[in-house]
Amino acid sequence: MQPTDDSAPESDIDAIYRQLKKGLGHEKVNDDNVFALIDRAALNGHKQLETELREWQAPCSDGSPGVPSTIAPTRGFNRENAKH
């Protein structure tokens, strides 16, 4: 019996979640499934996995003052900031 279209994403979430609990499958986390995986980890009380997934989905930097940039330094970084 073929799974219906509605059950396929849920079974994918189950499979990915099982792998994440074993420390595997991180490459399968994406913008489409991260919130469902966070919900599953929270529901099951897996705080460490929930935290890791929340960190994964969080933006690195929004450009706000006081938030360090994640952009690589320019070529002249050392020359511009070196003490003379």
PDB file as gemmi writes it, atoms N, CA and C in Angstrom:
CRYST1    1.000    1.000    1.000  90.00  90.00  90.00 P 1                      
ATOM      1  N   MET A   1       0.831  -1.171   0.000  1.00  0.00           N  
ATOM      2  CA  MET A   1       0.000   0.000   0.000  1.00  0.00           C  
ATOM      3  C   MET A   1       0.879   1.237   0.000  1.00  0.00           C  
ATOM      4  N   GLN A   2       0.624   2.179  -0.902  1.00  0.00           N  
ATOM      5  CA  GLN A   2       1.390   3.408  -1.018  1.00  0.00           C  
ATOM      6  C   GLN A   2       0.919   4.413   0.025  1.00  0.00           C  
ATOM      7  N   PRO A   3       1.873   5.136   0.671  1.00  0.00           N  
ATOM      8  CA  PRO A   3       1.448   6.161   1.609  1.00  0.00           C  
ATOM      9  C   PRO A   3       0.802   7.319   0.864  1.00  0.00           C  
ATOM     10  N   THR A   4      -0.149   7.964   1.508  1.00  0.00           N  
ATOM     11  CA  THR A   4      -0.781   9.118   0.881  1.00  0.00           C  
ATOM     12  C   THR A   4       0.159  10.308   0.943  1.00  0.00           C  
ATOM     13  N   ASP A   5      -0.132  11.331   0.139  1.00  0.00           N  
ATOM     14  CA  ASP A   5       0.706  12.519   0.128  1.00  0.00           C  
ATOM     15  C   ASP A   5       0.734  13.202   1.490  1.00  0.00           C  
ATOM     16  N   ASP A   6      -0.373  13.120   2.238  1.00  0.00           N  
ATOM     17  CA  ASP A   6      -0.447  13.761   3.542  1.00  0.00           C  
ATOM     18  C   ASP A   6       0.446  13.086   4.571  1.00  0.00           C  
ATOM     19  N   SER A   7       0.632  11.769   4.475  1.00  0.00           N  
ATOM     20  CA  SER A   7       1.417  11.064   5.472  1.00  0.00           C  
ATOM     21  C   SER A   7       2.911  11.058   5.157  1.00  0.00           C  
ATOM     22  N   ALA A   8       3.276  11.306   3.941  1.00  0.00           N  
ATOM     23  CA  ALA A   8       4.691  11.257   3.567  1.00  0.00           C  
ATOM     24  C   ALA A   8       5.538  12.271   4.325  1.00  0.00           C  
ATOM     25  N   PRO A   9       5.140  13.532   4.400  1.00  0.00           N  
ATOM     26  CA  PRO A   9       5.969  14.478   5.155  1.00  0.00           C  
ATOM     27  C   PRO A   9       6.093  14.101   6.626  1.00  0.00           C  
ATOM     28  N   GLU A  10       5.024  13.615   7.229  1.00  0.00           N  
ATOM     29  CA  GLU A  10       5.060  13.215   8.641  1.00  0.00           C  
ATOM     30  C   GLU A  10       6.022  12.054   8.847  1.00  0.00           C  
ATOM     31  N   SER A  11       6.012  11.085   7.934  1.00  0.00           N  
ATOM     32  CA  SER A  11       6.937   9.956   8.074  1.00  0.00           C  
ATOM     33  C   SER A  11       8.376  10.413   7.850  1.00  0.00           C  
ATOM     34  N   ASP A  12       8.569  11.410   6.981  1.00  0.00           N  
ATOM     35  CA  ASP A  12       9.910  11.975   6.795  1.00  0.00           C  
ATOM     36  C   ASP A  12      10.386  12.627   8.093  1.00  0.00           C  
ATOM     37  N   ILE A  13       9.511  13.363   8.744  1.00  0.00           N  
ATOM     38  CA  ILE A  13       9.850  14.009  10.013  1.00  0.00           C  
ATOM     39  C   ILE A  13      10.224  12.946  11.040  1.00  0.00           C  
ATOM     40  N   ASP A  14       9.446  11.879  11.107  1.00  0.00           N  
ATOM     41  CA  ASP A  14       9.741  10.782  12.045  1.00  0.00           C  
ATOM     42  C   ASP A  14      11.114  10.190  11.776  1.00  0.00           C  
ATOM     43  N   ALA A  15      11.406   9.924  10.518  1.00  0.00           N  
ATOM     44  CA  ALA A  15      12.689   9.314  10.155  1.00  0.00           C  
ATOM     45  C   ALA A  15      13.859  10.248  10.461  1.00  0.00           C  
ATOM     46  N   ILE A  16      13.705  11.496  10.125  1.00  0.00           N  
ATOM     47  CA  ILE A  16      14.778  12.469  10.398  1.00  0.00           C  
ATOM     48  C   ILE A  16      14.969  12.621  11.901  1.00  0.00           C  
ATOM     49  N   TYR A  17      13.872  12.700  12.639  1.00  0.00           N  
ATOM     50  CA  TYR A  17      13.959  12.853  14.091  1.00  0.00           C  
ATOM     51  C   TYR A  17      14.683  11.665  14.731  1.00  0.00           C  
ATOM     52  N   ARG A  18      14.371  10.462  14.288  1.00  0.00           N  
ATOM     53  CA  ARG A  18      15.052   9.267  14.814  1.00  0.00           C  
ATOM     54  C   ARG A  18      16.553   9.346  14.549  1.00  0.00           C  
ATOM     55  N   GLN A  19      16.937   9.823  13.351  1.00  0.00           N  
ATOM     56  CA  GLN A  19      18.355   9.946  13.035  1.00  0.00           C  
ATOM     57  C   GLN A  19      19.012  11.014  13.904  1.00  0.00           C  
ATOM     58  N   LEU A  20      18.336  12.142  14.093  1.00  0.00           N  
ATOM     59  CA  LEU A  20      18.902  13.218  14.905  1.00  0.00           C  
ATOM     60  C   LEU A  20      19.137  12.771  16.342  1.00  0.00           C  
ATOM     61  N   LYS A  21      18.249  11.955  16.879  1.00  0.00           N  
ATOM     62  CA  LYS A  21      18.427  11.438  18.239  1.00  0.00           C  
ATOM     63  C   LYS A  21      19.686  10.583  18.345  1.00  0.00           C  
ATOM     64  N   LYS A  22      20.092   9.977  17.240  1.00  0.00           N  
ATOM     65  CA  LYS A  22      21.304   9.156  17.213  1.00  0.00           C  
ATOM     66  C   LYS A  22      22.535   9.976  16.848  1.00  0.00           C  
ATOM     67  N   GLY A  23      22.359  11.281  16.617  1.00  0.00           N  
ATOM     68  CA  GLY A  23      23.487  12.131  16.239  1.00  0.00           C  
ATOM     69  C   GLY A  23      23.748  12.128  14.742  1.00  0.00           C  
ATOM     70  N   LEU A  24      22.802  11.645  13.954  1.00  0.00           N  
ATOM     71  CA  LEU A  24      22.944  11.559  12.508  1.00  0.00           C  
ATOM     72  C   LEU A  24      21.884  12.422  11.838  1.00  0.00           C  
ATOM     73  N   GLY A  25      21.952  12.551  10.525  1.00  0.00           N  
ATOM     74  CA  GLY A  25      20.888  13.159   9.746  1.00  0.00           C  
ATOM     75  C   GLY A  25      20.812  14.676   9.766  1.00  0.00           C  
ATOM     76  N   HIS A  26      21.825  15.343  10.278  1.00  0.00           N  
ATOM     77  CA  HIS A  26      21.783  16.811  10.345  1.00  0.00           C  
ATOM     78  C   HIS A  26      21.648  17.444   8.962  1.00  0.00           C  
ATOM     79  N   GLU A  27      22.175  16.783   7.963  1.00  0.00           N  
ATOM     80  CA  GLU A  27      22.113  17.332   6.599  1.00  0.00           C  
ATOM     81  C   GLU A  27      20.689  17.314   6.030  1.00  0.00           C  
ATOM     82  N   LYS A  28      19.797  16.587   6.687  1.00  0.00           N  
ATOM     83  CA  LYS A  28      18.415  16.509   6.204  1.00  0.00           C  
ATOM     84  C   LYS A  28      17.511  17.593   6.801  1.00  0.00           C  
ATOM     85  N   VAL A  29      18.040  18.356   7.756  1.00  0.00           N  
ATOM     86  CA  VAL A  29      17.266  19.446   8.349  1.00  0.00           C  
ATOM     87  C   VAL A  29      17.267  20.611   7.360  1.00  0.00           C  
ATOM     88  N   ASN A  30      16.076  21.173   7.122  1.00  0.00           N  
ATOM     89  CA  ASN A  30      15.977  22.316   6.218  1.00  0.00           C  
ATOM     90  C   ASN A  30      14.897  23.266   6.722  1.00  0.00           C  
ATOM     91  N   ASP A  31      14.732  24.372   6.002  1.00  0.00           N  
ATOM     92  CA  ASP A  31      13.755  25.386   6.406  1.00  0.00           C  
ATOM     93  C   ASP A  31      12.334  24.837   6.438  1.00  0.00           C  
ATOM     94  N   ASP A  32      12.056  23.831   5.645  1.00  0.00           N  
ATOM     95  CA  ASP A  32      10.702  23.281   5.572  1.00  0.00           C  
ATOM     96  C   ASP A  32      10.360  22.361   6.744  1.00  0.00           C  
ATOM     97  N   ASN A  33      11.380  21.731   7.361  1.00  0.00           N  
ATOM     98  CA  ASN A  33      11.068  20.758   8.407  1.00  0.00           C  
ATOM     99  C   ASN A  33      11.600  21.123   9.793  1.00  0.00           C  
ATOM    100  N   VAL A  34      12.373  22.188   9.899  1.00  0.00           N  
ATOM    101  CA  VAL A  34      13.028  22.487  11.173  1.00  0.00           C  
ATOM    102  C   VAL A  34      12.023  22.767  12.292  1.00  0.00           C  
ATOM    103  N   PHE A  35      10.936  23.473  12.005  1.00  0.00           N  
ATOM    104  CA  PHE A  35       9.982  23.791  13.070  1.00  0.00           C  
ATOM    105  C   PHE A  35       9.218  22.553  13.533  1.00  0.00           C  
ATOM    106  N   ALA A  36       8.904  21.650  12.621  1.00  0.00           N  
ATOM    107  CA  ALA A  36       8.256  20.394  13.011  1.00  0.00           C  
ATOM    108  C   ALA A  36       9.207  19.556  13.863  1.00  0.00           C  
ATOM    109  N   LEU A  37      10.488  19.573  13.531  1.00  0.00           N  
ATOM    110  CA  LEU A  37      11.475  18.825  14.309  1.00  0.00           C  
ATOM    111  C   LEU A  37      11.664  19.451  15.694  1.00  0.00           C  
ATOM    112  N   ILE A  38      11.651  20.785  15.774  1.00  0.00           N  
ATOM    113  CA  ILE A  38      11.744  21.463  17.069  1.00  0.00           C  
ATOM    114  C   ILE A  38      10.553  21.072  17.937  1.00  0.00           C  
ATOM    115  N   ASP A  39       9.360  21.099  17.343  1.00  0.00           N  
ATOM    116  CA  ASP A  39       8.150  20.722  18.082  1.00  0.00           C  
ATOM    117  C   ASP A  39       8.237  19.284  18.585  1.00  0.00           C  
ATOM    118  N   ARG A  40       8.733  18.397  17.744  1.00  0.00           N  
ATOM    119  CA  ARG A  40       8.852  16.980  18.125  1.00  0.00           C  
ATOM    120  C   ARG A  40       9.841  16.823  19.282  1.00  0.00           C  
ATOM    121  N   ALA A  41      10.977  17.509  19.212  1.00  0.00           N  
ATOM    122  CA  ALA A  41      11.971  17.424  20.283  1.00  0.00           C  
ATOM    123  C   ALA A  41      11.406  17.981  21.593  1.00  0.00           C  
ATOM    124  N   ALA A  42      10.673  19.095  21.513  1.00  0.00           N  
ATOM    125  CA  ALA A  42      10.070  19.687  22.707  1.00  0.00           C  
ATOM    126  C   ALA A  42       9.021  18.749  23.299  1.00  0.00           C  
ATOM    127  N   LEU A  43       8.202  18.163  22.448  1.00  0.00           N  
ATOM    128  CA  LEU A  43       7.163  17.240  22.888  1.00  0.00           C  
ATOM    129  C   LEU A  43       7.755  16.029  23.598  1.00  0.00           C  
ATOM    130  N   ASN A  44       8.889  15.547  23.105  1.00  0.00           N  
ATOM    131  CA  ASN A  44       9.531  14.367  23.682  1.00  0.00           C  
ATOM    132  C   ASN A  44      10.499  14.704  24.815  1.00  0.00           C  
ATOM    133  N   GLY A  45      10.648  15.995  25.130  1.00  0.00           N  
ATOM    134  CA  GLY A  45      11.527  16.387  26.225  1.00  0.00           C  
ATOM    135  C   GLY A  45      13.008  16.284  25.916  1.00  0.00           C  
ATOM    136  N   HIS A  46      13.364  16.300  24.646  1.00  0.00           N  
ATOM    137  CA  HIS A  46      14.761  16.205  24.234  1.00  0.00           C  
ATOM    138  C   HIS A  46      15.316  17.626  24.099  1.00  0.00           C  
ATOM    139  N   LYS A  47      15.672  18.221  25.252  1.00  0.00           N  
ATOM    140  CA  LYS A  47      16.058  19.637  25.326  1.00  0.00           C  
ATOM    141  C   LYS A  47      17.300  19.966  24.499  1.00  0.00           C  
ATOM    142  N   GLN A  48      18.304  19.097  24.525  1.00  0.00           N  
ATOM    143  CA  GLN A  48      19.528  19.382  23.789  1.00  0.00           C  
ATOM    144  C   GLN A  48      19.268  19.440  22.292  1.00  0.00           C  
ATOM    145  N   LEU A  49      18.525  18.497  21.776  1.00  0.00           N  
ATOM    146  CA  LEU A  49      18.197  18.481  20.356  1.00  0.00           C  
ATOM    147  C   LEU A  49      17.321  19.686  20.001  1.00  0.00           C  
ATOM    148  N   GLU A  50      16.374  20.012  20.863  1.00  0.00           N  
ATOM    149  CA  GLU A  50      15.527  21.186  20.634  1.00  0.00           C  
ATOM    150  C   GLU A  50      16.376  22.451  20.538  1.00  0.00           C  
ATOM    151  N   THR A  51      17.326  22.594  21.452  1.00  0.00           N  
ATOM    152  CA  THR A  51      18.206  23.766  21.450  1.00  0.00           C  
ATOM    153  C   THR A  51      19.052  23.813  20.187  1.00  0.00           C  
ATOM    154  N   GLU A  52      19.616  22.686  19.790  1.00  0.00           N  
ATOM    155  CA  GLU A  52      20.429  22.638  18.573  1.00  0.00           C  
ATOM    156  C   GLU A  52      19.615  23.037  17.346  1.00  0.00           C  
ATOM    157  N   LEU A  53      18.395  22.553  17.261  1.00  0.00           N  
ATOM    158  CA  LEU A  53      17.540  22.891  16.122  1.00  0.00           C  
ATOM    159  C   LEU A  53      17.152  24.364  16.140  1.00  0.00           C  
ATOM    160  N   ARG A  54      16.891  24.914  17.316  1.00  0.00           N  
ATOM    161  CA  ARG A  54      16.579  26.345  17.402  1.00  0.00           C  
ATOM    162  C   ARG A  54      17.783  27.187  16.971  1.00  0.00           C  
ATOM    163  N   GLU A  55      18.981  26.766  17.358  1.00  0.00           N  
ATOM    164  CA  GLU A  55      20.189  27.471  16.935  1.00  0.00           C  
ATOM    165  C   GLU A  55      20.376  27.354  15.427  1.00  0.00           C  
ATOM    166  N   TRP A  56      20.055  26.196  14.872  1.00  0.00           N  
ATOM    167  CA  TRP A  56      20.191  26.004  13.429  1.00  0.00           C  
ATOM    168  C   TRP A  56      19.288  26.959  12.666  1.00  0.00           C  
ATOM    169  N   GLN A  57      18.056  27.139  13.113  1.00  0.00           N  
ATOM    170  CA  GLN A  57      17.096  27.950  12.376  1.00  0.00           C  
ATOM    171  C   GLN A  57      17.253  29.433  12.644  1.00  0.00           C  
ATOM    172  N   ALA A  58      17.996  29.816  13.695  1.00  0.00           N  
ATOM    173  CA  ALA A  58      18.161  31.234  14.024  1.00  0.00           C  
ATOM    174  C   ALA A  58      19.099  31.907  13.026  1.00  0.00           C  
ATOM    175  N   PRO A  59      18.813  33.165  12.646  1.00  0.00           N  
ATOM    176  CA  PRO A  59      19.727  33.884  11.762  1.00  0.00           C  
ATOM    177  C   PRO A  59      21.042  34.153  12.485  1.00  0.00           C  
ATOM    178  N   CYS A  60      22.128  34.130  11.749  1.00  0.00           N  
ATOM    179  CA  CYS A  60      23.441  34.354  12.359  1.00  0.00           C  
ATOM    180  C   CYS A  60      23.589  35.788  12.839  1.00  0.00           C  
ATOM    181  N   SER A  61      23.174  36.732  12.030  1.00  0.00           N  
ATOM    182  CA  SER A  61      23.264  38.137  12.395  1.00  0.00           C  
ATOM    183  C   SER A  61      22.255  38.907  11.567  1.00  0.00           C  
ATOM    184  N   ASP A  62      21.524  39.780  12.230  1.00  0.00           N  
ATOM    185  CA  ASP A  62      20.546  40.587  11.512  1.00  0.00           C  
ATOM    186  C   ASP A  62      21.051  41.997  11.253  1.00  0.00           C  
ATOM    187  N   GLY A  63      22.319  42.253  11.580  1.00  0.00           N  
ATOM    188  CA  GLY A  63      22.895  43.569  11.352  1.00  0.00           C  
ATOM    189  C   GLY A  63      22.599  44.554  12.462  1.00  0.00           C  
ATOM    190  N   SER A  64      21.984  44.107  13.553  1.00  0.00           N  
ATOM    191  CA  SER A  64      21.675  44.994  14.666  1.00  0.00           C  
ATOM    192  C   SER A  64      22.958  45.452  15.345  1.00  0.00           C  
ATOM    193  N   PRO A  65      22.956  46.661  15.919  1.00  0.00           N  
ATOM    194  CA  PRO A  65      24.132  47.120  16.660  1.00  0.00           C  
ATOM    195  C   PRO A  65      24.452  46.165  17.808  1.00  0.00           C  
ATOM    196  N   GLY A  66      25.715  45.887  17.999  1.00  0.00           N  
ATOM    197  CA  GLY A  66      26.143  45.004  19.070  1.00  0.00           C  
ATOM    198  C   GLY A  66      26.157  43.537  18.696  1.00  0.00           C  
ATOM    199  N   VAL A  67      25.601  43.186  17.539  1.00  0.00           N  
ATOM    200  CA  VAL A  67      25.606  41.802  17.087  1.00  0.00           C  
ATOM    201  C   VAL A  67      26.763  41.646  16.109  1.00  0.00           C  
ATOM    202  N   PRO A  68      27.725  40.787  16.423  1.00  0.00           N  
ATOM    203  CA  PRO A  68      28.874  40.652  15.526  1.00  0.00           C  
ATOM    204  C   PRO A  68      28.473  40.117  14.158  1.00  0.00           C  
ATOM    205  N   SER A  69      29.157  40.592  13.153  1.00  0.00           N  
ATOM    206  CA  SER A  69      28.913  40.146  11.793  1.00  0.00           C  
ATOM    207  C   SER A  69      29.510  38.764  11.579  1.00  0.00           C  
ATOM    208  N   THR A  70      28.900  37.998  10.696  1.00  0.00           N  
ATOM    209  CA  THR A  70      29.432  36.678  10.367  1.00  0.00           C  
ATOM    210  C   THR A  70      30.125  36.695   9.011  1.00  0.00           C  
ATOM    211  N   ILE A  71      30.309  37.885   8.468  1.00  0.00           N  
ATOM    212  CA  ILE A  71      30.969  38.033   7.169  1.00  0.00           C  
ATOM    213  C   ILE A  71      32.480  37.960   7.372  1.00  0.00           C  
ATOM    214  N   ALA A  72      33.161  37.290   6.475  1.00  0.00           N  
ATOM    215  CA  ALA A  72      34.613  37.164   6.568  1.00  0.00           C  
ATOM    216  C   ALA A  72      35.269  38.536   6.449  1.00  0.00           C  
ATOM    217  N   PRO A  73      36.397  38.733   7.133  1.00  0.00           N  
ATOM    218  CA  PRO A  73      37.105  40.008   7.046  1.00  0.00           C  
ATOM    219  C   PRO A  73      37.573  40.289   5.621  1.00  0.00           C  
ATOM    220  N   THR A  74      37.756  41.556   5.327  1.00  0.00           N  
ATOM    221  CA  THR A  74      38.237  41.945   3.999  1.00  0.00           C  
ATOM    222  C   THR A  74      39.711  41.592   3.857  1.00  0.00           C  
ATOM    223  N   ARG A  75      40.209  41.642   2.612  1.00  0.00           N  
ATOM    224  CA  ARG A  75      41.621  41.328   2.360  1.00  0.00           C  
ATOM    225  C   ARG A  75      42.538  42.234   3.164  1.00  0.00           C  
ATOM    226  N   GLY A  76      42.190  43.483   3.314  1.00  0.00           N  
ATOM    227  CA  GLY A  76      43.043  44.437   4.016  1.00  0.00           C  
ATOM    228  C   GLY A  76      42.814  44.491   5.501  1.00  0.00           C  
ATOM    229  N   PHE A  77      42.132  43.517   6.036  1.00  0.00           N  
ATOM    230  CA  PHE A  77      41.765  43.541   7.464  1.00  0.00           C  
ATOM    231  C   PHE A  77      42.970  43.762   8.368  1.00  0.00           C  
ATOM    232  N   ASN A  78      44.006  42.954   8.197  1.00  0.00           N  
ATOM    233  CA  ASN A  78      45.177  43.056   9.076  1.00  0.00           C  
ATOM    234  C   ASN A  78      45.898  44.388   8.884  1.00  0.00           C  
ATOM    235  N   ARG A  79      46.035  44.834   7.633  1.00  0.00           N  
ATOM    236  CA  ARG A  79      46.727  46.095   7.369  1.00  0.00           C  
ATOM    237  C   ARG A  79      45.950  47.277   7.937  1.00  0.00           C  
ATOM    238  N   GLU A  80      44.633  47.243   7.848  1.00  0.00           N  
ATOM    239  CA  GLU A  80      43.820  48.353   8.334  1.00  0.00           C  
ATOM    240  C   GLU A  80      43.803  48.434   9.847  1.00  0.00           C  
ATOM    241  N   ASN A  81      43.958  47.320  10.515  1.00  0.00           N  
ATOM    242  CA  ASN A  81      43.828  47.285  11.962  1.00  0.00           C  
ATOM    243  C   ASN A  81      45.158  47.089  12.693  1.00  0.00           C  
ATOM    244  N   ALA A  82      46.256  47.007  11.962  1.00  0.00           N  
ATOM    245  CA  ALA A  82      47.554  46.804  12.588  1.00  0.00           C  
ATOM    246  C   ALA A  82      48.034  48.086  13.249  1.00  0.00           C  
ATOM    247  N   LYS A  83      48.700  47.929  14.387  1.00  0.00           N  
ATOM    248  CA  LYS A  83      49.288  49.089  15.058  1.00  0.00           C  
ATOM    249  C   LYS A  83      50.575  49.451  14.348  1.00  0.00           C  
ATOM    250  N   HIS A  84      50.773  50.724  14.117  1.00  0.00           N  
ATOM    251  CA  HIS A  84      51.998  51.174  13.434  1.00  0.00           C  
ATOM    252  C   HIS A  84      52.935  51.816  14.383  1.00  0.00           C  
TER     253      HIS A  84                                                      
END                                                                             
